[in-house]
Amino acid sequence: MEFVSNLRETLKASTESANRGGGTGDNSKGAYWCHDCAERIRDVDVEGENSPDCPDCGAAMEFERSPSSTGCAC
C-alpha cells in the first residue's frame, strides 16, 4: 500500500505546481523558432521588438507563446 500512497502523493504534487508550463519566473512569454533548423531562442534573450534571424540559416524566426499554466499551448 505504501507504493500506492507514494504514487498518489507524487501525482498530487505534480498537479499543484505553481510553475507548470516550463516557465522559469523571468517573465518569458514564449520563444522564437526556426522550424527548418529547429533552432529556439527565448524571447527574454532577444534585444528589441523585432523577430531575430535564425543563427543557423538566416531566415526570420517565428514567435510562439509558452504553454499556459495547464501545460497546454492551445
mmCIF file of the N, C-alpha and C atoms, coordinates in Angstrom:
data_MODEL
# 
_entry.id   MODEL 
# 
loop_
_atom_site.group_PDB 
_atom_site.id 
_atom_site.type_symbol 
_atom_site.label_atom_id 
_atom_site.label_alt_id 
_atom_site.label_comp_id 
_atom_site.label_asym_id 
_atom_site.label_entity_id 
_atom_site.label_seq_id 
_atom_site.pdbx_PDB_ins_code 
_atom_site.Cartn_x 
_atom_site.Cartn_y 
_atom_site.Cartn_z 
_atom_site.occupancy 
_atom_site.B_iso_or_equiv 
_atom_site.pdbx_formal_charge 
_atom_site.auth_seq_id 
_atom_site.auth_comp_id 
_atom_site.auth_asym_id 
_atom_site.auth_atom_id 
_atom_site.pdbx_PDB_model_num 
ATOM 1   N N  . MET A 1 1  ? 0.800  -1.188 0.000   1.00 0.00 ? 1  MET A N  1 
ATOM 2   C CA . MET A 1 1  ? 0.000  0.000  0.000   1.00 0.00 ? 1  MET A CA 1 
ATOM 3   C C  . MET A 1 1  ? 0.853  1.268  0.000   1.00 0.00 ? 1  MET A C  1 
ATOM 4   N N  . GLU A 1 2  ? 2.053  1.179  0.497   1.00 0.00 ? 2  GLU A N  1 
ATOM 5   C CA . GLU A 1 2  ? 2.911  2.361  0.539   1.00 0.00 ? 2  GLU A CA 1 
ATOM 6   C C  . GLU A 1 2  ? 3.224  2.853  -0.875  1.00 0.00 ? 2  GLU A C  1 
ATOM 7   N N  . PHE A 1 3  ? 3.378  1.926  -1.821  1.00 0.00 ? 3  PHE A N  1 
ATOM 8   C CA . PHE A 1 3  ? 3.627  2.308  -3.207  1.00 0.00 ? 3  PHE A CA 1 
ATOM 9   C C  . PHE A 1 3  ? 2.484  3.156  -3.756  1.00 0.00 ? 3  PHE A C  1 
ATOM 10  N N  . VAL A 1 4  ? 1.257  2.711  -3.521  1.00 0.00 ? 4  VAL A N  1 
ATOM 11  C CA . VAL A 1 4  ? 0.088  3.447  -3.997  1.00 0.00 ? 4  VAL A CA 1 
ATOM 12  C C  . VAL A 1 4  ? 0.030  4.819  -3.331  1.00 0.00 ? 4  VAL A C  1 
ATOM 13  N N  . SER A 1 5  ? 0.332  4.876  -2.069  1.00 0.00 ? 5  SER A N  1 
ATOM 14  C CA . SER A 1 5  ? 0.334  6.145  -1.345  1.00 0.00 ? 5  SER A CA 1 
ATOM 15  C C  . SER A 1 5  ? 1.388  7.098  -1.916  1.00 0.00 ? 5  SER A C  1 
ATOM 16  N N  . ASN A 1 6  ? 2.582  6.581  -2.177  1.00 0.00 ? 6  ASN A N  1 
ATOM 17  C CA . ASN A 1 6  ? 3.649  7.397  -2.767  1.00 0.00 ? 6  ASN A CA 1 
ATOM 18  C C  . ASN A 1 6  ? 3.274  7.878  -4.160  1.00 0.00 ? 6  ASN A C  1 
ATOM 19  N N  . LEU A 1 7  ? 2.701  7.004  -4.943  1.00 0.00 ? 7  LEU A N  1 
ATOM 20  C CA . LEU A 1 7  ? 2.271  7.364  -6.288  1.00 0.00 ? 7  LEU A CA 1 
ATOM 21  C C  . LEU A 1 7  ? 1.206  8.460  -6.245  1.00 0.00 ? 7  LEU A C  1 
ATOM 22  N N  . ARG A 1 8  ? 0.251  8.297  -5.360  1.00 0.00 ? 8  ARG A N  1 
ATOM 23  C CA . ARG A 1 8  ? -0.815 9.287  -5.217  1.00 0.00 ? 8  ARG A CA 1 
ATOM 24  C C  . ARG A 1 8  ? -0.230 10.651 -4.814  1.00 0.00 ? 8  ARG A C  1 
ATOM 25  N N  . GLU A 1 9  ? 0.695  10.682 -3.875  1.00 0.00 ? 9  GLU A N  1 
ATOM 26  C CA . GLU A 1 9  ? 1.327  11.929 -3.441  1.00 0.00 ? 9  GLU A CA 1 
ATOM 27  C C  . GLU A 1 9  ? 2.130  12.577 -4.573  1.00 0.00 ? 9  GLU A C  1 
ATOM 28  N N  . THR A 1 10 ? 2.815  11.750 -5.361  1.00 0.00 ? 10 THR A N  1 
ATOM 29  C CA . THR A 1 10 ? 3.592  12.271 -6.484  1.00 0.00 ? 10 THR A CA 1 
ATOM 30  C C  . THR A 1 10 ? 2.683  12.910 -7.519  1.00 0.00 ? 10 THR A C  1 
ATOM 31  N N  . LEU A 1 11 ? 1.600  12.253 -7.864  1.00 0.00 ? 11 LEU A N  1 
ATOM 32  C CA . LEU A 1 11 ? 0.661  12.794 -8.840  1.00 0.00 ? 11 LEU A CA 1 
ATOM 33  C C  . LEU A 1 11 ? -0.011 14.054 -8.313  1.00 0.00 ? 11 LEU A C  1 
ATOM 34  N N  . LYS A 1 12 ? -0.341 14.081 -7.051  1.00 0.00 ? 12 LYS A N  1 
ATOM 35  C CA . LYS A 1 12 ? -0.950 15.262 -6.452  1.00 0.00 ? 12 LYS A CA 1 
ATOM 36  C C  . LYS A 1 12 ? 0.013  16.443 -6.498  1.00 0.00 ? 12 LYS A C  1 
ATOM 37  N N  . ALA A 1 13 ? 1.269  16.220 -6.171  1.00 0.00 ? 13 ALA A N  1 
ATOM 38  C CA . ALA A 1 13 ? 2.271  17.286 -6.172  1.00 0.00 ? 13 ALA A CA 1 
ATOM 39  C C  . ALA A 1 13 ? 2.503  17.825 -7.573  1.00 0.00 ? 13 ALA A C  1 
ATOM 40  N N  . SER A 1 14 ? 2.462  16.965 -8.587  1.00 0.00 ? 14 SER A N  1 
ATOM 41  C CA . SER A 1 14 ? 2.718  17.422 -9.955  1.00 0.00 ? 14 SER A CA 1 
ATOM 42  C C  . SER A 1 14 ? 1.599  18.306 -10.477 1.00 0.00 ? 14 SER A C  1 
ATOM 43  N N  . THR A 1 15 ? 0.390  18.139 -9.987  1.00 0.00 ? 15 THR A N  1 
ATOM 44  C CA . THR A 1 15 ? -0.719 18.976 -10.440 1.00 0.00 ? 15 THR A CA 1 
ATOM 45  C C  . THR A 1 15 ? -0.862 20.242 -9.615  1.00 0.00 ? 15 THR A C  1 
ATOM 46  N N  . GLU A 1 16 ? -0.167 20.343 -8.487  1.00 0.00 ? 16 GLU A N  1 
ATOM 47  C CA . GLU A 1 16 ? -0.253 21.521 -7.637  1.00 0.00 ? 16 GLU A CA 1 
ATOM 48  C C  . GLU A 1 16 ? 0.869  22.514 -7.894  1.00 0.00 ? 16 GLU A C  1 
ATOM 49  N N  . SER A 1 17 ? 1.789  22.193 -8.770  1.00 0.00 ? 17 SER A N  1 
ATOM 50  C CA . SER A 1 17 ? 2.931  23.072 -9.028  1.00 0.00 ? 17 SER A CA 1 
ATOM 51  C C  . SER A 1 17 ? 2.463  24.430 -9.530  1.00 0.00 ? 17 SER A C  1 
ATOM 52  N N  . ALA A 1 18 ? 2.996  25.477 -8.930  1.00 0.00 ? 18 ALA A N  1 
ATOM 53  C CA . ALA A 1 18 ? 2.624  26.835 -9.341  1.00 0.00 ? 18 ALA A CA 1 
ATOM 54  C C  . ALA A 1 18 ? 3.327  27.268 -10.614 1.00 0.00 ? 18 ALA A C  1 
ATOM 55  N N  . ASN A 1 19 ? 4.344  26.528 -11.040 1.00 0.00 ? 19 ASN A N  1 
ATOM 56  C CA . ASN A 1 19 ? 5.153  26.939 -12.186 1.00 0.00 ? 19 ASN A CA 1 
ATOM 57  C C  . ASN A 1 19 ? 5.084  25.913 -13.302 1.00 0.00 ? 19 ASN A C  1 
ATOM 58  N N  . ARG A 1 20 ? 3.879  25.456 -13.619 1.00 0.00 ? 20 ARG A N  1 
ATOM 59  C CA . ARG A 1 20 ? 3.734  24.487 -14.702 1.00 0.00 ? 20 ARG A CA 1 
ATOM 60  C C  . ARG A 1 20 ? 3.873  25.183 -16.029 1.00 0.00 ? 20 ARG A C  1 
ATOM 61  N N  . GLY A 1 21 ? 4.285  24.455 -17.032 1.00 0.00 ? 21 GLY A N  1 
ATOM 62  C CA . GLY A 1 21 ? 4.411  25.025 -18.363 1.00 0.00 ? 21 GLY A CA 1 
ATOM 63  C C  . GLY A 1 21 ? 5.829  25.402 -18.721 1.00 0.00 ? 21 GLY A C  1 
ATOM 64  N N  . GLY A 1 22 ? 6.789  25.119 -17.854 1.00 0.00 ? 22 GLY A N  1 
ATOM 65  C CA . GLY A 1 22 ? 8.185  25.306 -18.197 1.00 0.00 ? 22 GLY A CA 1 
ATOM 66  C C  . GLY A 1 22 ? 8.748  26.681 -17.971 1.00 0.00 ? 22 GLY A C  1 
ATOM 67  N N  . GLY A 1 23 ? 7.971  27.618 -17.480 1.00 0.00 ? 23 GLY A N  1 
ATOM 68  C CA . GLY A 1 23 ? 8.491  28.959 -17.228 1.00 0.00 ? 23 GLY A CA 1 
ATOM 69  C C  . GLY A 1 23 ? 9.499  28.966 -16.096 1.00 0.00 ? 23 GLY A C  1 
ATOM 70  N N  . THR A 1 24 ? 10.391 29.924 -16.111 1.00 0.00 ? 24 THR A N  1 
ATOM 71  C CA . THR A 1 24 ? 11.407 29.983 -15.078 1.00 0.00 ? 24 THR A CA 1 
ATOM 72  C C  . THR A 1 24 ? 11.244 31.202 -14.193 1.00 0.00 ? 24 THR A C  1 
ATOM 73  N N  . GLY A 1 25 ? 10.100 31.888 -14.254 1.00 0.00 ? 25 GLY A N  1 
ATOM 74  C CA . GLY A 1 25 ? 9.853  33.031 -13.409 1.00 0.00 ? 25 GLY A CA 1 
ATOM 75  C C  . GLY A 1 25 ? 10.525 34.299 -13.903 1.00 0.00 ? 25 GLY A C  1 
ATOM 76  N N  . ASP A 1 26 ? 10.995 34.342 -15.139 1.00 0.00 ? 26 ASP A N  1 
ATOM 77  C CA . ASP A 1 26 ? 11.686 35.519 -15.650 1.00 0.00 ? 26 ASP A CA 1 
ATOM 78  C C  . ASP A 1 26 ? 10.830 36.297 -16.656 1.00 0.00 ? 26 ASP A C  1 
ATOM 79  N N  . ASN A 1 27 ? 9.516  36.149 -16.564 1.00 0.00 ? 27 ASN A N  1 
ATOM 80  C CA . ASN A 1 27 ? 8.551  36.865 -17.403 1.00 0.00 ? 27 ASN A CA 1 
ATOM 81  C C  . ASN A 1 27 ? 8.634  36.519 -18.884 1.00 0.00 ? 27 ASN A C  1 
ATOM 82  N N  . SER A 1 28 ? 9.117  35.360 -19.220 1.00 0.00 ? 28 SER A N  1 
ATOM 83  C CA . SER A 1 28 ? 9.152  34.912 -20.599 1.00 0.00 ? 28 SER A CA 1 
ATOM 84  C C  . SER A 1 28 ? 7.736  34.633 -21.077 1.00 0.00 ? 28 SER A C  1 
ATOM 85  N N  . LYS A 1 29 ? 7.429  35.084 -22.272 1.00 0.00 ? 29 LYS A N  1 
ATOM 86  C CA . LYS A 1 29 ? 6.111  34.852 -22.870 1.00 0.00 ? 29 LYS A CA 1 
ATOM 87  C C  . LYS A 1 29 ? 6.153  33.770 -23.940 1.00 0.00 ? 29 LYS A C  1 
ATOM 88  N N  . GLY A 1 30 ? 7.351  33.296 -24.290 1.00 0.00 ? 30 GLY A N  1 
ATOM 89  C CA . GLY A 1 30 ? 7.485  32.283 -25.326 1.00 0.00 ? 30 GLY A CA 1 
ATOM 90  C C  . GLY A 1 30 ? 8.882  32.294 -25.910 1.00 0.00 ? 30 GLY A C  1 
ATOM 91  N N  . ALA A 1 31 ? 8.986  31.853 -27.145 1.00 0.00 ? 31 ALA A N  1 
ATOM 92  C CA . ALA A 1 31 ? 10.289 31.772 -27.790 1.00 0.00 ? 31 ALA A CA 1 
ATOM 93  C C  . ALA A 1 31 ? 10.135 31.968 -29.290 1.00 0.00 ? 31 ALA A C  1 
ATOM 94  N N  . TYR A 1 32 ? 11.227 32.346 -29.906 1.00 0.00 ? 32 TYR A N  1 
ATOM 95  C CA . TYR A 1 32 ? 11.297 32.448 -31.363 1.00 0.00 ? 32 TYR A CA 1 
ATOM 96  C C  . TYR A 1 32 ? 11.844 31.131 -31.894 1.00 0.00 ? 32 TYR A C  1 
ATOM 97  N N  . TRP A 1 33 ? 11.227 30.610 -32.948 1.00 0.00 ? 33 TRP A N  1 
ATOM 98  C CA . TRP A 1 33 ? 11.596 29.312 -33.511 1.00 0.00 ? 33 TRP A CA 1 
ATOM 99  C C  . TRP A 1 33 ? 11.917 29.423 -34.992 1.00 0.00 ? 33 TRP A C  1 
ATOM 100 N N  . CYS A 1 34 ? 12.914 28.663 -35.418 1.00 0.00 ? 34 CYS A N  1 
ATOM 101 C CA . CYS A 1 34 ? 13.137 28.412 -36.829 1.00 0.00 ? 34 CYS A CA 1 
ATOM 102 C C  . CYS A 1 34 ? 12.724 26.966 -37.040 1.00 0.00 ? 34 CYS A C  1 
ATOM 103 N N  . HIS A 1 35 ? 11.614 26.769 -37.698 1.00 0.00 ? 35 HIS A N  1 
ATOM 104 C CA . HIS A 1 35 ? 11.086 25.420 -37.850 1.00 0.00 ? 35 HIS A CA 1 
ATOM 105 C C  . HIS A 1 35 ? 11.930 24.570 -38.805 1.00 0.00 ? 35 HIS A C  1 
ATOM 106 N N  . ASP A 1 36 ? 12.649 25.211 -39.709 1.00 0.00 ? 36 ASP A N  1 
ATOM 107 C CA . ASP A 1 36 ? 13.506 24.451 -40.617 1.00 0.00 ? 36 ASP A CA 1 
ATOM 108 C C  . ASP A 1 36 ? 14.715 23.874 -39.889 1.00 0.00 ? 36 ASP A C  1 
ATOM 109 N N  . CYS A 1 37 ? 15.307 24.665 -38.996 1.00 0.00 ? 37 CYS A N  1 
ATOM 110 C CA . CYS A 1 37 ? 16.534 24.245 -38.289 1.00 0.00 ? 37 CYS A CA 1 
ATOM 111 C C  . CYS A 1 37 ? 16.257 23.712 -36.889 1.00 0.00 ? 37 CYS A C  1 
ATOM 112 N N  . ALA A 1 38 ? 15.016 23.864 -36.401 1.00 0.00 ? 38 ALA A N  1 
ATOM 113 C CA . ALA A 1 38 ? 14.649 23.505 -35.028 1.00 0.00 ? 38 ALA A CA 1 
ATOM 114 C C  . ALA A 1 38 ? 15.458 24.317 -34.021 1.00 0.00 ? 38 ALA A C  1 
ATOM 115 N N  . GLU A 1 39 ? 15.814 25.534 -34.399 1.00 0.00 ? 39 GLU A N  1 
ATOM 116 C CA . GLU A 1 39 ? 16.542 26.451 -33.521 1.00 0.00 ? 39 GLU A CA 1 
ATOM 117 C C  . GLU A 1 39 ? 15.530 27.220 -32.690 1.00 0.00 ? 39 GLU A C  1 
ATOM 118 N N  . ARG A 1 40 ? 15.832 27.436 -31.401 1.00 0.00 ? 40 ARG A N  1 
ATOM 119 C CA . ARG A 1 40 ? 14.926 28.135 -30.489 1.00 0.00 ? 40 ARG A CA 1 
ATOM 120 C C  . ARG A 1 40 ? 15.701 29.201 -29.733 1.00 0.00 ? 40 ARG A C  1 
ATOM 121 N N  . ILE A 1 41 ? 15.116 30.408 -29.649 1.00 0.00 ? 41 ILE A N  1 
ATOM 122 C CA . ILE A 1 41 ? 15.680 31.491 -28.853 1.00 0.00 ? 41 ILE A CA 1 
ATOM 123 C C  . ILE A 1 41 ? 14.557 32.053 -27.994 1.00 0.00 ? 41 ILE A C  1 
ATOM 124 N N  . ARG A 1 42 ? 14.726 32.024 -26.680 1.00 0.00 ? 42 ARG A N  1 
ATOM 125 C CA . ARG A 1 42 ? 13.701 32.539 -25.785 1.00 0.00 ? 42 ARG A CA 1 
ATOM 126 C C  . ARG A 1 42 ? 13.539 34.046 -25.972 1.00 0.00 ? 42 ARG A C  1 
ATOM 127 N N  . ASP A 1 43 ? 12.319 34.533 -25.810 1.00 0.00 ? 43 ASP A N  1 
ATOM 128 C CA . ASP A 1 43 ? 12.034 35.958 -26.017 1.00 0.00 ? 43 ASP A CA 1 
ATOM 129 C C  . ASP A 1 43 ? 12.821 36.860 -25.072 1.00 0.00 ? 43 ASP A C  1 
ATOM 130 N N  . VAL A 1 44 ? 13.120 36.397 -23.878 1.00 0.00 ? 44 VAL A N  1 
ATOM 131 C CA . VAL A 1 44 ? 13.875 37.222 -22.925 1.00 0.00 ? 44 VAL A CA 1 
ATOM 132 C C  . VAL A 1 44 ? 15.347 37.323 -23.299 1.00 0.00 ? 44 VAL A C  1 
ATOM 133 N N  . ASP A 1 45 ? 15.795 36.511 -24.246 1.00 0.00 ? 45 ASP A N  1 
ATOM 134 C CA . ASP A 1 45 ? 17.181 36.550 -24.711 1.00 0.00 ? 45 ASP A CA 1 
ATOM 135 C C  . ASP A 1 45 ? 17.349 37.370 -25.988 1.00 0.00 ? 45 ASP A C  1 
ATOM 136 N N  . VAL A 1 46 ? 16.252 37.999 -26.460 1.00 0.00 ? 46 VAL A N  1 
ATOM 137 C CA . VAL A 1 46 ? 16.276 38.785 -27.689 1.00 0.00 ? 46 VAL A CA 1 
ATOM 138 C C  . VAL A 1 46 ? 16.165 40.266 -27.335 1.00 0.00 ? 46 VAL A C  1 
ATOM 139 N N  . GLU A 1 47 ? 17.070 41.057 -27.873 1.00 0.00 ? 47 GLU A N  1 
ATOM 140 C CA . GLU A 1 47 ? 17.010 42.502 -27.660 1.00 0.00 ? 47 GLU A CA 1 
ATOM 141 C C  . GLU A 1 47 ? 16.146 43.134 -28.745 1.00 0.00 ? 47 GLU A C  1 
ATOM 142 N N  . GLY A 1 48 ? 15.362 44.132 -28.360 1.00 0.00 ? 48 GLY A N  1 
ATOM 143 C CA . GLY A 1 48 ? 14.493 44.793 -29.316 1.00 0.00 ? 48 GLY A CA 1 
ATOM 144 C C  . GLY A 1 48 ? 13.176 44.059 -29.473 1.00 0.00 ? 48 GLY A C  1 
ATOM 145 N N  . GLU A 1 49 ? 12.329 44.587 -30.343 1.00 0.00 ? 49 GLU A N  1 
ATOM 146 C CA . GLU A 1 49 ? 10.997 44.012 -30.533 1.00 0.00 ? 49 GLU A CA 1 
ATOM 147 C C  . GLU A 1 49 ? 10.848 43.267 -31.850 1.00 0.00 ? 49 GLU A C  1 
ATOM 148 N N  . ASN A 1 50 ? 11.864 43.267 -32.682 1.00 0.00 ? 50 ASN A N  1 
ATOM 149 C CA . ASN A 1 50 ? 11.781 42.584 -33.967 1.00 0.00 ? 50 ASN A CA 1 
ATOM 150 C C  . ASN A 1 50 ? 12.155 41.121 -33.828 1.00 0.00 ? 50 ASN A C  1 
ATOM 151 N N  . SER A 1 51 ? 11.563 40.295 -34.680 1.00 0.00 ? 51 SER A N  1 
ATOM 152 C CA . SER A 1 51 ? 11.911 38.878 -34.684 1.00 0.00 ? 51 SER A CA 1 
ATOM 153 C C  . SER A 1 51 ? 13.355 38.710 -35.120 1.00 0.00 ? 51 SER A C  1 
ATOM 154 N N  . PRO A 1 52 ? 14.103 37.887 -34.418 1.00 0.00 ? 52 PRO A N  1 
ATOM 155 C CA . PRO A 1 52 ? 15.506 37.682 -34.808 1.00 0.00 ? 52 PRO A CA 1 
ATOM 156 C C  . PRO A 1 52 ? 15.608 36.767 -36.025 1.00 0.00 ? 52 PRO A C  1 
ATOM 157 N N  . ASP A 1 53 ? 16.762 36.782 -36.641 1.00 0.00 ? 53 ASP A N  1 
ATOM 158 C CA . ASP A 1 53 ? 17.054 35.835 -37.719 1.00 0.00 ? 53 ASP A CA 1 
ATOM 159 C C  . ASP A 1 53 ? 17.687 34.592 -37.115 1.00 0.00 ? 53 ASP A C  1 
ATOM 160 N N  . CYS A 1 54 ? 17.430 33.464 -37.725 1.00 0.00 ? 54 CYS A N  1 
ATOM 161 C CA . CYS A 1 54 ? 17.997 32.199 -37.264 1.00 0.00 ? 54 CYS A CA 1 
ATOM 162 C C  . CYS A 1 54 ? 19.517 32.252 -37.364 1.00 0.00 ? 54 CYS A C  1 
ATOM 163 N N  . PRO A 1 55 ? 20.225 31.903 -36.307 1.00 0.00 ? 55 PRO A N  1 
ATOM 164 C CA . PRO A 1 55 ? 21.687 31.914 -36.364 1.00 0.00 ? 55 PRO A CA 1 
ATOM 165 C C  . PRO A 1 55 ? 22.259 30.837 -37.294 1.00 0.00 ? 55 PRO A C  1 
ATOM 166 N N  . ASP A 1 56 ? 21.474 29.804 -37.597 1.00 0.00 ? 56 ASP A N  1 
ATOM 167 C CA . ASP A 1 56 ? 21.960 28.728 -38.464 1.00 0.00 ? 56 ASP A CA 1 
ATOM 168 C C  . ASP A 1 56 ? 21.738 29.014 -39.948 1.00 0.00 ? 56 ASP A C  1 
ATOM 169 N N  . CYS A 1 57 ? 20.486 29.419 -40.318 1.00 0.00 ? 57 CYS A N  1 
ATOM 170 C CA . CYS A 1 57 ? 20.179 29.574 -41.733 1.00 0.00 ? 57 CYS A CA 1 
ATOM 171 C C  . CYS A 1 57 ? 19.905 31.023 -42.150 1.00 0.00 ? 57 CYS A C  1 
ATOM 172 N N  . GLY A 1 58 ? 19.691 31.926 -41.185 1.00 0.00 ? 58 GLY A N  1 
ATOM 173 C CA . GLY A 1 58 ? 19.466 33.328 -41.502 1.00 0.00 ? 58 GLY A CA 1 
ATOM 174 C C  . GLY A 1 58 ? 18.020 33.701 -41.790 1.00 0.00 ? 58 GLY A C  1 
ATOM 175 N N  . ALA A 1 59 ? 17.099 32.739 -41.773 1.00 0.00 ? 59 ALA A N  1 
ATOM 176 C CA . ALA A 1 59 ? 15.685 33.024 -42.020 1.00 0.00 ? 59 ALA A CA 1 
ATOM 177 C C  . ALA A 1 59 ? 15.065 33.701 -40.800 1.00 0.00 ? 59 ALA A C  1 
ATOM 178 N N  . ALA A 1 60 ? 14.001 34.467 -41.025 1.00 0.00 ? 60 ALA A N  1 
ATOM 179 C CA . ALA A 1 60 ? 13.290 35.102 -39.917 1.00 0.00 ? 60 ALA A CA 1 
ATOM 180 C C  . ALA A 1 60 ? 12.658 34.020 -39.040 1.00 0.00 ? 60 ALA A C  1 
ATOM 181 N N  . MET A 1 61 ? 12.777 34.209 -37.737 1.00 0.00 ? 61 MET A N  1 
ATOM 182 C CA . MET A 1 61 ? 12.216 33.242 -36.800 1.00 0.00 ? 61 MET A CA 1 
ATOM 183 C C  . MET A 1 61 ? 10.790 33.648 -36.440 1.00 0.00 ? 61 MET A C  1 
ATOM 184 N N  . GLU A 1 62 ? 9.969  32.679 -36.052 1.00 0.00 ? 62 GLU A N  1 
ATOM 185 C CA . GLU A 1 62 ? 8.566  32.896 -35.734 1.00 0.00 ? 62 GLU A CA 1 
ATOM 186 C C  . GLU A 1 62 ? 8.352  32.810 -34.223 1.00 0.00 ? 62 GLU A C  1 
ATOM 187 N N  . PHE A 1 63 ? 7.598  33.760 -33.659 1.00 0.00 ? 63 PHE A N  1 
ATOM 188 C CA . PHE A 1 63 ? 7.329  33.757 -32.227 1.00 0.00 ? 63 PHE A CA 1 
ATOM 189 C C  . PHE A 1 63 ? 6.207  32.788 -31.908 1.00 0.00 ? 63 PHE A C  1 
ATOM 190 N N  . GLU A 1 64 ? 6.410  32.003 -30.873 1.00 0.00 ? 64 GLU A N  1 
ATOM 191 C CA . GLU A 1 64 ? 5.367  31.116 -30.371 1.00 0.00 ? 64 GLU A CA 1 
ATOM 192 C C  . GLU A 1 64 ? 5.311  31.276 -28.865 1.00 0.00 ? 64 GLU A C  1 
ATOM 193 N N  . ARG A 1 65 ? 4.107  31.370 -28.343 1.00 0.00 ? 65 ARG A N  1 
ATOM 194 C CA . ARG A 1 65 ? 3.937  31.606 -26.921 1.00 0.00 ? 65 ARG A CA 1 
ATOM 195 C C  . ARG A 1 65 ? 4.186  30.344 -26.105 1.00 0.00 ? 65 ARG A C  1 
ATOM 196 N N  . SER A 1 66 ? 4.420  30.549 -24.832 1.00 0.00 ? 66 SER A N  1 
ATOM 197 C CA . SER A 1 66 ? 4.625  29.447 -23.909 1.00 0.00 ? 66 SER A CA 1 
ATOM 198 C C  . SER A 1 66 ? 3.326  28.722 -23.654 1.00 0.00 ? 66 SER A C  1 
ATOM 199 N N  . PRO A 1 67 ? 3.420  27.479 -23.243 1.00 0.00 ? 67 PRO A N  1 
ATOM 200 C CA . PRO A 1 67 ? 2.193  26.785 -22.833 1.00 0.00 ? 67 PRO A CA 1 
ATOM 201 C C  . PRO A 1 67 ? 1.554  27.505 -21.652 1.00 0.00 ? 67 PRO A C  1 
ATOM 202 N N  . SER A 1 68 ? 0.266  27.388 -21.519 1.00 0.00 ? 68 SER A N  1 
ATOM 203 C CA . SER A 1 68 ? -0.434 28.012 -20.400 1.00 0.00 ? 68 SER A CA 1 
ATOM 204 C C  . SER A 1 68 ? -0.106 27.285 -19.107 1.00 0.00 ? 68 SER A C  1 
ATOM 205 N N  . SER A 1 69 ? -0.651 27.746 -18.016 1.00 0.00 ? 69 SER A N  1 
ATOM 206 C CA . SER A 1 69 ? -0.372 27.156 -16.719 1.00 0.00 ? 69 SER A CA 1 
ATOM 207 C C  . SER A 1 69 ? -0.886 25.723 -16.626 1.00 0.00 ? 69 SER A C  1 
ATOM 208 N N  . THR A 1 70 ? -1.744 25.314 -17.552 1.00 0.00 ? 70 THR A N  1 
ATOM 209 C CA . THR A 1 70 ? -2.228 23.940 -17.545 1.00 0.00 ? 70 THR A CA 1 
ATOM 210 C C  . THR A 1 70 ? -1.313 23.015 -18.320 1.00 0.00 ? 70 THR A C  1 
ATOM 211 N N  . GLY A 1 71 ? -0.264 23.577 -18.932 1.00 0.00 ? 71 GLY A N  1 
ATOM 212 C CA . GLY A 1 71 ? 0.655  22.760 -19.714 1.00 0.00 ? 71 GLY A CA 1 
ATOM 213 C C  . GLY A 1 71 ? 0.245  22.613 -21.165 1.00 0.00 ? 71 GLY A C  1 
ATOM 214 N N  . CYS A 1 72 ? -0.868 23.226 -21.535 1.00 0.00 ? 72 CYS A N  1 
ATOM 215 C CA . CYS A 1 72 ? -1.370 23.127 -22.903 1.00 0.00 ? 72 CYS A CA 1 
ATOM 216 C C  . CYS A 1 72 ? -1.109 24.427 -23.638 1.00 0.00 ? 72 CYS A C  1 
ATOM 217 N N  . ALA A 1 73 ? -0.629 24.355 -24.859 1.00 0.00 ? 73 ALA A N  1 
ATOM 218 C CA . ALA A 1 73 ? -0.361 25.556 -25.645 1.00 0.00 ? 73 ALA A CA 1 
ATOM 219 C C  . ALA A 1 73 ? -1.525 25.899 -26.559 1.00 0.00 ? 73 ALA A C  1 
ATOM 220 N N  . CYS A 1 74 ? -2.700 25.339 -26.297 1.00 0.00 ? 74 CYS A N  1 
ATOM 221 C CA . CYS A 1 74 ? -3.854 25.585 -27.148 1.00 0.00 ? 74 CYS A CA 1 
ATOM 222 C C  . CYS A 1 74 ? -4.602 26.833 -26.752 1.00 0.00 ? 74 CYS A C  1 
# 
